[in-house]
């Protein structure tokens, strides 16, 4: 037993000496030497959290981001709730913030969103991630989400003038979107779809995540294309009605006009039209389009059955 403790003490002293040397190499910016020293220590003891920590920092200094994150995550896992784990977590957040910022500069917003959200899952009070996520949303015109994260960043730093200015800018853009939406909706309800489309498109230019503006824009575009009447235009109309339906799944209107477009595209292709009329009726059984849907379902079903009987199918 005594020999075991002596051996254990020797290993600890050797490990400490190795980590001291690795830290010195890191401080001297001799990152490859620090990496080599850490790998030797990890080979002797894979649970050496400090070795994984310095290894991760050294890898990142050399631009090896994936290797850095892997090593830092191991340091955090091995030494949970310790000083080393906290430092590893801080390094991971710092790296991910840099990756997110670079992705946003390159307009790779999906990557940027992913990195910022991963940081916030680790630390919801991280100012940088909240602020940069808000900026990324704002750059895409997603002002509702942008405001949400600007407000979170402002709660962390209440005196930040830049955030207050960005919130005012978002409010101004949302107001312009609202003004144009109201004009577009009025034209839509008057069946003036070209004018409606113009104002609704402008509303979306100011605020890309304006849900109702998107809905009415797709409906107006669908109706414009429906009137053109060519097969390709009708397919495009169906696509727009489908997008409108995805925005307001509870409404009968997009299903009704999708059915009408299917009918116009091919009057003997019954199933798609009947299906959409049924969905419209299911969504709003007592709504504006209910009576017409019932009538169309009866007519198309009768015609379909008559043709099937005639052709013996």
Secondary structure, 3 states (H helix, E strand, C coil): CHHHHHHHHHHHHHHHHHHHHHHHHHHCCCHHHHHHHHHHHHHHCCCCHHHHHHHHHHHHHCCCHHHHHHHHHHHHHHCCCCHHHHHHHHHHHHHHHHHHHHHHHCCCHHHHHHHHHHHHHHCCCCHHHHHHHHHHHHHCCCHHHHHHHHHHHHHHCCCCHHHHHHHHHHHHHHHHHHHHHHHHHHHHHCCCHHHHHHHHHHHHHHCCCCHHHHHHHHHHHHHHHHHHCCHHHHHHHHHHHHHHHHHCCCCCHHHHHHHHHHHHHCCCCHHHHHHHHHHHHHHCCCCCCHHHHHHHHHHHHHHHHHHHHHHCC
